[in-house]
Amino acid sequence: MKKLLTCLTLLMCLVLVAFEEPKSDAVTLRWKLETGQLLRYRSELIQTQKTGDTLVTTRVGVVLRQVVRGISKDGVVSMDLTHDAIRMSVDGPAPVNYDSTRKGGDAKFNDLESTKVLAPLLDVRASMTMDPTGKIIELKGMSEAMEKVESSLETDSQRRIAEGIKHLFHDDALRQILEYNVFPAKSIAVDSTWSRKVEIEGSFGTMTVEYDYALTRVEKRGGIRVADIALKAKTTVEKDKKTAPVGVSIHTTAAELAGSMSFAIDSGRMTRLVADSSLTMRVTMPGPPAKDLETEIEFESEATMHQVIALLGEGDPAFE
């Protein structure tokens, strides 16, 4: 009887194990590229910025062509980067309307001043090196190209447009598109978390972005193993006493980002990313003198951004 109870207990344990929900195996997230390989990514950004009573809405779409030039023994990838297409519109004091995919008669809808600023960027070739975790070791070429474009501009209108958009066509801006995630060195399982910190130098000081990531799911879609990753971030801005104007105070009152990305595990490439962010800053600066009194000007700047990055096939249209 005792032996029978033992067998029944063992059998029940086996049944429970058989029906237990399987746990996800650990996965190693790595970029897996080959020399000569082509990647095309479409990045679309909608940004609204309100400063005082002025509201500016910017819509930017770019298609980045990445061609693998070589891979070192330790897996560091060298790439050439060019723009397949650029589309941009700005509603505000310095309006912009440009789409490089407009051909023939449709090209007349591109305003001439915007074309003078943006069209030359289609000929720019930037370069990048990246390790298998996705960390960009070096990225150069875009900032230098934007400076050359600025030096060639002929009208005040063109210069105002360039001043308003150059932060979007900069090495740091390109890095933010291509380095939204750096994967852990070790294999991870579902619910694993990791973090990193990025510092971006600007004319007023240093913007620090602290990212937190979590592997939320691993599943097969269309026969492809996909890792879904949640991401969030907080941003702070620290004024640089050497470069910021004297007497200017910048206080970040709210800054956050939340989004998700999907990564094809076996082919080793990101397939999609969606992110929403907001940044609110209060700026105080000296005002115009009033007799013997010192005055101050205080205003709040609010910005929101919605970004979608998607992997395209070689023959896919630049924009939908």
Backbone as numpy.savetxt, mean C-alpha at the origin, in Angstrom:
# Nx Ny Nz CAx CAy CAz Cx Cy Cz
-15.72 -58.47 31.77 -16.55 -57.26 31.77 -15.68 -56.00 31.77
-14.62 -56.06 32.59 -13.72 -54.92 32.67 -13.04 -54.67 31.34
-12.64 -55.77 30.66 -12.00 -55.65 29.35 -12.98 -55.08 28.33
-14.26 -55.47 28.44 -15.28 -54.97 27.52 -15.47 -53.47 27.67
-15.51 -52.99 28.94 -15.67 -51.55 29.19 -14.48 -50.77 28.66
-13.29 -51.35 28.81 -12.08 -50.70 28.30 -12.13 -50.56 26.80
-12.58 -51.63 26.11 -12.69 -51.60 24.65 -13.72 -50.58 24.18
-14.86 -50.53 24.92 -15.89 -49.57 24.55 -15.40 -48.13 24.72
-14.66 -47.91 25.83 -14.11 -46.56 26.06 -13.14 -46.18 24.96
-12.27 -47.10 24.56 -11.31 -46.84 23.49 -12.01 -46.56 22.18
-13.09 -47.34 21.92 -13.85 -47.15 20.69 -14.50 -45.78 20.65
-15.06 -45.33 21.78 -15.69 -44.01 21.84 -14.66 -42.91 21.60
-13.46 -43.09 22.15 -12.41 -42.09 21.94 -12.04 -41.99 20.47
-11.97 -43.14 19.79 -11.64 -43.15 18.37 -12.73 -42.46 17.56
-14.00 -42.69 17.95 -15.11 -42.05 17.24 -15.05 -40.53 17.41
-14.79 -40.09 18.65 -14.71 -38.66 18.91 -13.58 -38.01 18.13
-12.44 -38.69 18.06 -11.31 -38.16 17.30 -11.65 -38.06 15.82
-12.37 -39.08 15.33 -12.72 -39.12 13.91 -13.63 -37.96 13.53
-14.50 -37.54 14.47 -15.45 -36.47 14.15 -14.97 -35.10 14.63
-13.81 -35.06 15.24 -13.28 -33.77 15.69 -12.90 -32.92 14.47
-13.20 -31.64 14.51 -12.87 -30.74 13.41 -11.35 -30.70 13.23
-10.85 -30.98 12.03 -9.41 -31.01 11.81 -8.77 -29.64 12.02
-7.60 -29.65 12.58 -6.88 -28.41 12.82 -6.00 -28.08 11.61
-5.85 -26.81 11.33 -5.05 -26.39 10.19 -3.58 -26.65 10.45
-2.89 -27.20 9.46 -1.46 -27.40 9.56 -0.76 -26.06 9.43
0.44 -26.00 9.96 1.24 -24.79 9.84 1.64 -24.57 8.38
1.72 -23.32 7.96 2.11 -22.99 6.60 3.28 -22.02 6.65
4.08 -22.05 5.61 5.19 -21.11 5.47 4.84 -20.15 4.34
4.72 -18.89 4.66 4.34 -17.88 3.67 5.60 -17.25 3.07
5.81 -17.49 1.79 6.98 -16.99 1.09 6.63 -16.62 -0.35
7.24 -15.55 -0.84 7.15 -15.24 -2.25 8.01 -16.25 -3.02
7.45 -16.80 -4.12 8.16 -17.80 -4.91 8.14 -17.34 -6.37
9.23 -16.75 -6.79 9.30 -16.16 -8.13 10.45 -16.78 -8.92
10.40 -16.59 -10.24 11.42 -17.12 -11.12 11.95 -16.02 -12.03
13.20 -16.16 -12.45 13.80 -15.18 -13.34 12.98 -15.07 -14.63
12.68 -13.85 -15.03 11.88 -13.60 -16.22 10.39 -13.56 -15.97
9.95 -13.90 -14.77 8.52 -13.93 -14.46 7.93 -12.53 -14.43
6.68 -12.42 -14.88 5.96 -11.16 -14.91 4.83 -11.18 -13.90
4.72 -10.11 -13.11 3.57 -9.89 -12.23 2.97 -8.54 -12.57
1.63 -8.49 -12.65 0.94 -7.23 -12.87 -0.05 -7.01 -11.73
0.05 -5.86 -11.07 -0.86 -5.53 -9.98 -1.56 -4.21 -10.28
-2.87 -4.22 -10.08 -3.65 -2.99 -10.16 -3.87 -2.45 -8.75
-3.48 -1.20 -8.52 -3.73 -0.55 -7.25 -4.69 0.60 -7.49
-5.82 0.60 -6.77 -6.81 1.67 -6.88 -7.01 2.30 -5.51
-6.89 3.62 -5.47 -6.97 4.35 -4.22 -7.97 5.49 -4.35
-8.85 5.60 -3.37 -9.74 6.76 -3.26 -9.40 7.45 -1.95
-9.00 8.71 -2.05 -8.58 9.47 -0.87 -9.39 10.76 -0.78
-9.92 11.02 0.40 -10.58 12.31 0.64 -9.81 13.02 1.74
-9.59 14.31 1.55 -8.89 15.09 2.55 -9.62 16.41 2.77
-9.95 16.66 4.02 -10.63 17.88 4.38 -9.75 18.70 5.30
-9.42 19.91 4.88 -8.64 20.83 5.69 -9.42 22.13 5.79
-9.90 22.42 6.99 -10.78 23.58 7.15 -12.07 23.35 6.36
-12.38 24.28 5.46 -13.58 24.14 4.64 -13.29 23.55 3.26
-12.04 23.18 3.01 -11.65 22.68 1.69 -11.64 21.16 1.68
-12.39 20.57 0.74 -12.46 19.12 0.59 -11.87 18.74 -0.77
-10.91 17.82 -0.75 -10.27 17.35 -1.98 -10.44 15.84 -2.06
-10.98 15.37 -3.20 -11.13 13.93 -3.43 -10.19 13.52 -4.56
-9.36 12.53 -4.27 -8.38 12.05 -5.24 -8.63 10.57 -5.53
-8.69 10.25 -6.82 -8.83 8.85 -7.24 -7.63 8.49 -8.11
-6.89 7.48 -7.67 -5.68 7.09 -8.39 -5.74 5.60 -8.71
-5.51 5.27 -9.97 -5.38 3.87 -10.37 -4.07 3.69 -11.12
-3.27 2.73 -10.71 -2.03 2.43 -11.43 -1.95 0.92 -11.63
-1.37 0.53 -12.75 -1.07 -0.88 -12.98 0.44 -1.01 -13.04
0.98 -1.75 -12.06 2.42 -1.93 -11.96 2.83 -3.22 -12.66
3.83 -3.13 -13.51 4.41 -4.30 -14.18 5.74 -4.60 -13.50
5.83 -5.79 -12.92 7.05 -6.21 -12.23 7.66 -7.39 -12.99
8.89 -7.23 -13.44 9.59 -8.29 -14.16 10.80 -8.71 -13.34
10.90 -10.00 -13.03 12.00 -10.52 -12.23 13.26 -10.56 -13.08
14.25 -9.79 -12.66 15.51 -9.71 -13.39 16.49 -10.80 -12.98
16.43 -11.21 -11.72 17.33 -12.25 -11.24 17.02 -12.60 -9.80
17.55 -13.74 -9.35 17.35 -14.22 -7.97 18.69 -14.70 -7.44
19.08 -14.22 -6.27 20.35 -14.62 -5.67 20.24 -15.99 -5.02
21.35 -16.53 -4.56 21.37 -17.85 -3.94 20.52 -17.90 -2.67
20.45 -16.77 -1.96 19.64 -16.75 -0.73 18.21 -16.29 -0.98
17.79 -16.25 -2.25 16.38 -15.99 -2.57 16.00 -14.54 -2.74
16.97 -13.61 -2.69 16.65 -12.19 -2.87 16.35 -11.94 -4.35
15.19 -11.33 -4.60 14.71 -11.11 -5.96 15.03 -9.69 -6.41
15.55 -9.55 -7.63 15.76 -8.23 -8.23 14.70 -8.04 -9.30
14.02 -6.90 -9.27 12.91 -6.63 -10.19 13.05 -5.28 -10.86
12.51 -5.19 -12.08 12.30 -3.91 -12.75 10.82 -3.58 -12.65
10.51 -2.32 -12.36 9.13 -1.88 -12.17 8.81 -0.78 -13.16
7.69 -0.93 -13.84 7.20 0.12 -14.73 5.68 0.22 -14.57
5.12 1.32 -15.09 3.67 1.51 -15.07 3.09 1.08 -16.41
2.18 0.12 -16.39 1.41 -0.20 -17.59 0.37 0.87 -17.88
-0.19 1.44 -16.81 -1.26 2.43 -16.98 -1.35 3.30 -15.74
-1.80 4.53 -15.94 -2.05 5.47 -14.84 -3.38 6.16 -15.11
-4.21 6.19 -14.10 -5.49 6.90 -14.19 -5.65 7.74 -12.93
-5.98 9.01 -13.10 -6.06 9.88 -11.94 -7.06 11.01 -12.14
-7.82 11.28 -11.08 -8.70 12.44 -11.08 -8.64 13.08 -9.70
-8.63 14.41 -9.69 -8.61 15.17 -8.44 -9.67 16.24 -8.53
-10.56 16.25 -7.55 -11.56 17.31 -7.44 -11.10 18.25 -6.34
-10.72 19.45 -6.70 -10.23 20.39 -5.70 -9.65 21.62 -6.35
-8.86 22.39 -5.59 -8.29 23.64 -6.12 -7.38 23.43 -7.34
-6.69 22.25 -7.40 -5.84 21.94 -8.56 -6.38 20.68 -9.22
-7.44 20.79 -10.04 -8.09 19.60 -10.60 -7.20 18.84 -11.57
-7.39 17.52 -11.59 -6.64 16.63 -12.47 -7.62 15.68 -13.14
-7.42 15.43 -14.44 -8.23 14.44 -15.16 -7.35 13.80 -16.21
-6.91 12.55 -15.93 -5.98 11.88 -16.84 -6.18 10.38 -16.78
-6.15 9.73 -17.94 -6.25 8.28 -18.03 -5.43 7.84 -19.24
-4.32 7.15 -18.97 -3.41 6.78 -20.06 -4.01 5.74 -21.00
-5.10 5.08 -20.59 -5.72 4.07 -21.45 -6.68 4.69 -22.47
-6.95 5.98 -22.36 -7.78 6.65 -23.37 -7.00 6.76 -24.68
-7.59 6.26 -25.73 -6.93 6.26 -27.04 -7.81 6.97 -28.07
-7.17 7.38 -29.17 -7.91 8.00 -30.26 -8.65 9.24 -29.81
-9.92 9.31 -30.17 -10.73 10.47 -29.84 -10.96 10.64 -28.36
-10.89 9.53 -27.59 -11.13 9.63 -26.14 -10.00 10.37 -25.42
-8.82 10.42 -26.04 -7.69 11.08 -25.39 -7.94 12.57 -25.17
-8.91 13.14 -25.88 -9.20 14.58 -25.72 -9.77 14.89 -24.33
-10.25 13.85 -23.64 -10.79 14.07 -22.30 -9.68 14.23 -21.25
-8.45 13.92 -21.61 -7.32 14.17 -20.70 -6.95 15.65 -20.78
-6.97 16.34 -19.64 -6.60 17.76 -19.72 -5.09 17.88 -19.95
-4.71 18.89 -20.69 -3.35 19.04 -21.17 -2.35 19.19 -20.03
-2.70 19.96 -19.00 -1.76 20.20 -17.90 -1.48 18.91 -17.13
-2.51 18.10 -16.89 -2.31 16.83 -16.20 -1.47 15.87 -17.04
-1.71 15.87 -18.33 -0.96 14.99 -19.23 0.53 15.32 -19.19
0.86 16.62 -19.15 2.26 17.04 -19.09 2.96 16.50 -17.85
2.20 16.35 -16.76 2.79 15.89 -15.50 2.84 14.37 -15.42
1.76 13.69 -15.83 1.63 12.26 -15.59 2.14 11.37 -16.71
1.98 11.78 -17.96 2.39 10.93 -19.08 3.87 10.53 -19.01
4.81 11.42 -18.62 6.22 11.01 -18.56 6.49 9.88 -17.57
5.61 9.69 -16.57 5.84 8.66 -15.57 5.65 7.26 -16.15
4.97 7.16 -17.30 4.81 5.85 -17.95 6.14 5.32 -18.49
7.10 6.20 -18.70 8.40 5.80 -19.23 9.43 5.53 -18.15
9.03 5.68 -16.89 9.98 5.51 -15.78 10.20 4.04 -15.48
11.45 3.66 -15.26 11.79 2.30 -14.85 12.43 2.37 -13.46
11.73 1.86 -12.47 12.27 1.78 -11.11 12.83 0.37 -10.89
13.58 0.21 -9.82 14.15 -1.11 -9.51 13.93 -1.44 -8.05
13.87 -2.74 -7.76 13.58 -3.16 -6.40 14.26 -4.49 -6.12
14.73 -4.66 -4.89 15.18 -5.97 -4.41 14.33 -6.33 -3.19
13.94 -7.61 -3.11 13.02 -8.06 -2.07 13.42 -9.46 -1.63
13.37 -9.71 -0.32 13.68 -11.05 0.15 12.40 -11.91 0.13
12.51 -13.23 0.32 11.33 -14.11 0.19 10.20 -13.83 1.16
10.47 -13.14 2.30 9.39 -12.82 3.23 8.57 -11.64 2.78
9.02 -10.96 1.72 8.32 -9.77 1.23 8.94 -8.47 1.69
10.00 -8.52 2.45 10.67 -7.30 2.90 11.46 -6.69 1.75
11.19 -5.42 1.47 11.90 -4.72 0.40 13.24 -4.21 0.95
14.30 -4.66 0.33 15.65 -4.27 0.75 16.01 -2.91 0.17
15.67 -2.72 -1.09 15.97 -1.44 -1.75 14.92 -1.19 -2.83
14.51 0.07 -2.94 13.59 0.48 -4.00 14.00 1.89 -4.41
14.25 2.08 -5.70 14.70 3.40 -6.14 14.26 3.65 -7.58
14.22 4.93 -7.92 13.92 5.32 -9.29 12.70 6.19 -9.43
11.66 5.99 -8.60 10.43 6.74 -8.76 10.58 8.19 -8.27
11.19 8.38 -7.11 11.37 9.74 -6.58 12.23 10.57 -7.51
13.31 9.97 -7.99 14.20 10.68 -8.91 13.48 11.07 -10.19
12.64 10.17 -10.70 11.89 10.46 -11.92 10.90 11.60 -11.71
10.25 11.62 -10.53 9.30 12.69 -10.24 10.00 14.03 -10.15
11.21 14.05 -9.61 11.98 15.29 -9.54 12.33 15.80 -10.94
12.66 14.88 -11.85 12.97 15.27 -13.23 11.74 15.84 -13.92
10.58 15.22 -13.66 9.34 15.73 -14.23 9.09 17.15 -13.73
9.24 17.37 -12.42 9.01 18.70 -11.85 9.93 19.75 -12.47
11.18 19.37 -12.70 12.13 20.34 -13.26 11.83 20.70 -14.71
11.03 19.86 -15.39 10.73 20.11 -16.80 9.41 20.84 -17.02
8.66 21.09 -15.95 7.33 21.69 -16.10 7.45 23.16 -16.48
6.45 23.64 -17.23 6.56 24.96 -17.84 5.60 25.99 -17.26
4.50 25.54 -16.63 3.50 26.50 -16.16 3.25 26.34 -14.67
2.70 27.39 -14.06 2.36 27.33 -12.64 1.29 26.27 -12.38
0.38 26.10 -13.33 -0.68 25.11 -13.18 -0.08 23.70 -13.12
0.87 23.42 -13.99 1.53 22.12 -13.98 2.27 21.89 -12.66
2.93 22.93 -12.17 3.68 22.81 -10.92 2.75 22.58 -9.73
1.57 23.21 -9.74 0.61 22.98 -8.66 0.12 21.54 -8.68
-0.14 21.00 -9.87 -0.57 19.60 -9.99 0.52 18.67 -9.47
1.75 18.91 -9.88 2.87 18.07 -9.44 3.04 18.12 -7.93
2.90 19.31 -7.36 3.06 19.46 -5.91 1.98 18.68 -5.17
0.78 18.64 -5.74 -0.33 17.96 -5.09 -0.29 16.44 -5.20
0.43 15.90 -6.18 0.40 14.44 -6.39 1.74 13.76 -6.18
2.81 14.53 -5.98 4.13 13.88 -5.97 4.29 12.89 -4.81
3.53 13.08 -3.72 3.61 12.11 -2.62 3.06 10.75 -3.01
2.27 10.70 -4.11 1.71 9.43 -4.59 2.65 8.73 -5.57
3.59 9.47 -6.15 4.54 8.90 -7.10 5.95 9.13 -6.54
6.22 8.36 -5.51 7.44 8.52 -4.72 7.89 7.11 -4.34
9.19 6.95 -4.04 9.69 5.63 -3.66 8.94 5.08 -2.45
8.66 5.94 -1.45 7.95 5.48 -0.25 6.52 5.06 -0.57
5.86 5.79 -1.49 4.49 5.44 -1.87 4.47 4.09 -2.58
5.45 3.86 -3.46 5.54 2.58 -4.16 5.84 1.46 -3.19
6.67 1.73 -2.22 6.99 0.73 -1.19 5.74 0.33 -0.40
4.88 1.30 -0.11 3.67 0.99 0.65 2.72 0.09 -0.14
2.72 0.22 -1.46 1.89 -0.65 -2.29 2.46 -2.07 -2.30
3.79 -2.18 -2.39 4.43 -3.47 -2.61 4.85 -4.18 -1.33
4.86 -3.47 -0.20 5.31 -4.08 1.06 4.26 -3.89 2.15
3.04 -4.28 1.83 1.98 -4.19 2.84 2.17 -5.24 3.92
2.96 -6.28 3.63 3.16 -7.35 4.61 4.57 -7.89 4.49
5.15 -8.22 5.64 6.40 -8.97 5.70 6.11 -10.19 6.56
6.32 -11.38 6.00 5.89 -12.61 6.67 6.88 -13.05 7.75
6.40 -13.81 8.74 7.30 -14.32 9.79 8.35 -15.27 9.21
9.48 -15.37 9.91 10.56 -16.24 9.44 10.18 -17.72 9.56
9.32 -18.06 10.53 8.96 -19.46 10.77 7.57 -19.77 10.22
7.25 -21.06 10.14 5.91 -21.49 9.75 4.91 -21.05 10.81
3.68 -20.79 10.38 2.65 -20.33 11.31 1.36 -21.09 11.06
0.51 -21.14 12.08 -0.80 -21.78 11.99 -1.89 -20.73 12.06
-3.11 -21.14 11.75 -4.25 -20.23 11.85 -4.33 -19.64 13.25
-4.62 -18.36 13.35 -4.69 -17.56 14.58 -3.33 -17.05 15.04
-2.26 -17.39 14.32 -0.95 -16.82 14.65 -0.95 -15.33 14.33
-0.18 -14.57 15.10 -0.09 -13.13 14.89 1.38 -12.71 14.79
1.61 -11.58 14.14 2.94 -11.00 14.08 2.80 -9.50 13.84
3.88 -8.76 13.94 3.79 -7.31 13.82 5.09 -6.76 13.24
5.05 -5.51 12.82 6.24 -4.80 12.35 5.99 -3.30 12.41
7.06 -2.54 12.33 6.96 -1.08 12.40 7.68 -0.48 11.20
7.04 0.53 10.59 7.59 1.20 9.42 7.68 2.69 9.71
8.81 3.30 9.38 8.97 4.74 9.54 9.12 5.39 8.17
8.33 6.45 7.94 8.33 7.15 6.66 8.71 8.60 6.92
9.80 9.03 6.29 10.28 10.39 6.48 9.52 11.36 5.56
9.07 12.48 6.11 8.38 13.50 5.35 8.97 14.87 5.62
8.44 15.89 4.94 8.98 17.23 5.10 8.74 17.79 6.49
7.66 17.32 7.16 7.35 17.84 8.48 7.92 16.97 9.60
8.31 15.74 9.28 8.80 14.85 10.32 8.68 13.40 9.92
8.56 12.54 10.92 8.54 11.09 10.71 7.16 10.52 11.01
6.61 9.78 10.05 5.36 9.06 10.27 5.70 7.61 10.60
5.26 7.14 11.75 5.52 5.77 12.18 4.23 4.97 12.09
4.29 3.85 11.35 3.13 2.98 11.19 3.44 1.64 11.85
2.61 1.24 12.81 2.79 -0.04 13.52 1.71 -1.00 13.05
2.14 -2.04 12.32 1.22 -3.02 11.75 1.09 -4.24 12.66
-0.15 -4.76 12.74 -0.42 -6.04 13.40 -1.15 -6.94 12.40
-0.70 -8.21 12.33 -1.26 -9.16 11.37 -1.75 -10.42 12.09
-2.71 -11.10 11.47 -3.20 -12.37 12.01 -3.60 -13.27 10.84
-3.12 -14.51 10.86 -3.54 -15.50 9.86 -4.90 -16.02 10.28
-5.94 -15.66 9.54 -7.31 -15.98 9.95 -7.85 -17.27 9.35
-7.31 -17.67 8.17 -7.89 -18.84 7.52 -6.94 -19.36 6.44
-6.95 -20.68 6.26 -6.26 -21.32 5.13 -7.26 -22.26 4.49
-7.52 -22.07 3.19 -8.48 -22.92 2.51 -8.17 -23.00 1.03
-8.78 -24.00 0.37 -8.60 -24.15 -1.07 -9.72 -23.42 -1.81
-9.34 -22.64 -2.82 -10.31 -21.96 -3.68 -9.92 -22.24 -5.12
-10.76 -22.95 -5.82 -10.45 -23.30 -7.20 -9.21 -24.16 -7.30
-8.98 -24.99 -6.29 -7.81 -25.86 -6.30 -6.53 -25.19 -5.83
-6.62 -23.93 -5.39 -5.43 -23.19 -4.96 -5.51 -22.96 -3.45
-4.43 -23.27 -2.74 -4.39 -23.00 -1.30 -4.16 -21.51 -1.07
-5.06 -20.91 -0.30 -5.02 -19.47 -0.07 -4.97 -19.19 1.43
-4.09 -18.29 1.82 -4.03 -17.83 3.20 -4.68 -16.46 3.29
-5.63 -16.31 4.20 -6.28 -15.01 4.44 -5.66 -14.38 5.68
-5.28 -13.14 5.56 -4.56 -12.44 6.62 -5.27 -11.13 6.95
-5.60 -10.94 8.21 -6.17 -9.66 8.66 -5.03 -8.73 9.05
-5.20 -7.44 8.75 -4.17 -6.49 9.13 -4.81 -5.23 9.71
-4.12 -4.64 10.64 -4.53 -3.36 11.21 -3.27 -2.58 11.57
-3.42 -1.29 11.70 -2.24 -0.47 11.97 -2.64 0.81 12.69
-1.69 1.36 13.42 -1.83 2.67 14.05 -0.69 3.56 13.57
-1.00 4.83 13.40 -0.02 5.77 12.85 0.19 6.94 13.80
1.45 7.33 13.97 1.78 8.52 14.73 2.72 9.39 13.89
2.67 10.69 14.11 3.52 11.63 13.39 4.34 12.43 14.39
5.66 12.41 14.22 6.56 13.16 15.10 7.24 14.26 14.30
7.10 15.48 14.75 7.67 16.62 14.04 9.19 16.59 14.09
9.80 16.91 12.97 11.25 17.03 12.89 11.62 18.50 13.14
12.32 18.76 14.24 12.65 20.14 14.61 13.55 20.83 13.59
14.30 20.03 12.83 15.23 20.61 11.86 14.54 21.05 10.57
13.54 20.27 10.13 12.91 20.55 8.84 11.54 21.18 8.93
10.81 20.95 10.02 9.47 21.52 10.15 9.56 23.01 10.42
8.60 23.76 9.92 8.62 25.21 10.16 8.59 25.53 11.65
9.29 26.58 12.04 9.36 26.98 13.45 7.97 27.38 13.94
7.62 26.90 15.12 6.35 27.27 15.72 5.18 26.41 15.30
5.41 25.44 14.39 4.33 24.59 13.92 4.21 23.37 14.83
3.00 23.11 15.30 2.73 21.96 16.16 1.78 21.01 15.43
2.15 19.73 15.38 1.32 18.71 14.73 0.94 17.66 15.76
-0.36 17.44 15.92 -0.84 16.46 16.89 -1.78 15.48 16.19
-1.42 14.21 16.22 -2.27 13.18 15.61 -3.37 12.82 16.59
-4.60 13.11 16.22 -5.72 12.84 17.13 -6.36 11.48 16.87
-6.24 10.97 15.67 -6.79 9.65 15.34 -6.11 9.13 14.09
-5.66 7.88 14.13 -5.00 7.30 12.97 -5.09 5.78 13.05
-5.75 5.18 12.09 -5.88 3.72 12.12 -6.10 3.17 10.71
-5.78 1.90 10.57 -5.94 1.18 9.30 -6.44 -0.21 9.61
-7.33 -0.71 8.76 -7.81 -2.09 8.89 -8.05 -2.65 7.51
-7.74 -3.93 7.35 -7.94 -4.53 6.03 -7.66 -6.02 6.05
-7.55 -6.59 4.86 -7.28 -8.01 4.72 -6.54 -8.25 3.42
-5.78 -9.33 3.38 -5.10 -9.71 2.15 -5.18 -11.22 1.97
-5.11 -11.65 0.71 -5.11 -13.07 0.37 -3.80 -13.39 -0.33
-3.21 -14.53 0.05 -1.91 -14.92 -0.49 -1.97 -16.36 -0.95
-1.61 -16.60 -2.23 -1.57 -17.96 -2.78 -0.32 -18.65 -2.26
-0.51 -19.68 -1.44 0.61 -20.28 -0.71 1.58 -21.00 -1.64
1.07 -21.84 -2.52 1.95 -22.69 -3.33 2.64 -21.93 -4.47
1.94 -20.97 -5.08 2.57 -20.18 -6.14 3.32 -18.98 -5.58
3.09 -18.66 -4.30 3.87 -17.65 -3.62 3.69 -16.24 -4.12
2.46 -15.74 -4.10 2.22 -14.36 -4.51 0.92 -13.85 -3.89
0.85 -12.56 -3.64 -0.37 -11.95 -3.15 -1.39 -11.88 -4.28
-2.64 -12.17 -3.97 -3.68 -12.11 -5.00 -4.62 -10.93 -4.82
-4.80 -10.47 -3.59 -5.72 -9.35 -3.37 -5.48 -8.74 -2.00
-5.67 -7.42 -1.93 -5.59 -6.70 -0.66 -6.62 -5.59 -0.66
-7.31 -5.44 0.46 -8.28 -4.35 0.65 -7.95 -3.68 1.98
-7.83 -2.36 1.99 -7.49 -1.65 3.22 -8.23 -0.32 3.28
-8.70 0.02 4.48 -9.32 1.31 4.74 -8.56 1.97 5.88
-8.26 3.25 5.70 -7.51 3.96 6.73 -8.03 5.38 6.90
-7.73 5.94 8.05 -8.12 7.32 8.33 -7.03 7.97 9.18
-6.88 9.27 8.98 -5.86 10.01 9.73 -6.41 11.41 10.00
-6.40 11.79 11.25 -6.84 13.13 11.65 -5.71 13.81 12.43
-5.34 15.00 11.98 -4.26 15.75 12.64 -4.72 17.17 12.94
-4.28 17.68 14.06 -4.53 19.07 14.42 -3.21 19.83 14.29
-3.24 20.89 13.51 -2.02 21.66 13.23 -2.19 23.07 13.78
-1.18 23.53 14.50 -1.16 24.90 15.03 0.09 25.59 14.51
-0.07 26.80 14.00 1.07 27.55 13.47 0.91 29.04 13.75
2.00 29.79 13.71 1.91 31.23 13.97 1.01 31.92 12.94
0.18 32.83 13.40 -0.68 33.59 12.50 -0.05 34.93 12.14
-0.74 35.71 11.35 -0.22 37.04 10.97 -0.17 37.94 12.19
0.85 38.78 12.29 0.95 39.67 13.46 -0.20 40.66 13.51
-0.68 40.91 14.71 -1.74 41.89 14.92 -1.25 42.90 15.95
-0.75 44.04 15.44 -0.10 45.05 16.28 1.05 44.40 17.05
0.99 44.40 18.36 2.07 43.82 19.17 1.71 42.43 19.70
0.62 41.86 19.19 0.15 40.57 19.70 0.58 39.43 18.78
0.89 38.30 19.40 1.17 37.09 18.63 -0.13 36.33 18.42
-0.35 35.87 17.23 -1.58 35.13 16.93 -1.24 33.71 16.47
-2.24 32.87 16.55 -2.07 31.48 16.12 -3.19 31.10 15.16
-2.86 30.20 14.25 -3.86 29.59 13.38 -3.91 28.10 13.71
-5.10 27.63 13.97 -5.27 26.20 14.27 -6.29 25.61 13.32
-5.97 24.47 12.75 -6.94 23.80 11.88 -6.75 22.29 11.99
-7.77 21.59 11.59 -7.75 20.13 11.64 -7.80 19.58 10.23
-6.99 18.58 9.96 -6.94 17.93 8.65 -7.39 16.49 8.82
-8.41 16.11 8.04 -8.95 14.75 8.10 -8.77 14.07 6.73
-8.23 12.87 6.75 -8.03 12.13 5.51 -8.54 10.71 5.67
-9.22 10.21 4.64 -9.64 8.82 4.61 -9.17 8.21 3.29
-8.84 6.91 3.34 -8.35 6.23 2.15 -8.94 4.83 2.06
-9.33 4.48 0.84 -9.79 3.12 0.54 -8.93 2.60 -0.60
-8.25 1.49 -0.36 -7.31 0.96 -1.36 -7.60 -0.50 -1.65
-7.55 -0.84 -2.93 -7.71 -2.23 -3.37 -6.55 -2.55 -4.32
-5.83 -3.62 -4.02 -4.74 -4.09 -4.87 -5.09 -5.49 -5.33
-5.03 -5.74 -6.64 -5.42 -7.04 -7.19 -4.40 -7.51 -8.21
-4.13 -8.81 -8.19 -3.24 -9.43 -9.16 -3.97 -9.58 -10.49
-3.33 -9.16 -11.59 -3.92 -9.26 -12.91 -3.17 -10.28 -13.76
-3.87 -10.85 -14.73 -3.21 -11.66 -15.74 -2.54 -10.78 -16.76
-1.64 -11.37 -17.57 -0.89 -10.57 -18.53 -1.82 -9.88 -19.53
-2.92 -10.53 -19.90 -3.81 -9.96 -20.90 -5.02 -9.25 -20.33
-5.12 -9.15 -19.00 -6.28 -8.49 -18.39 -6.24 -6.98 -18.64
-7.41 -6.36 -18.78 -7.45 -4.91 -18.98 -6.92 -4.19 -17.76
-6.34 -3.01 -17.99 -5.77 -2.24 -16.87 -6.83 -1.88 -15.85
-7.97 -1.37 -16.32 -9.04 -0.93 -15.43 -10.36 -1.51 -15.90
-11.26 -1.70 -14.97 -12.57 -2.27 -15.29 -13.56 -1.16 -15.63
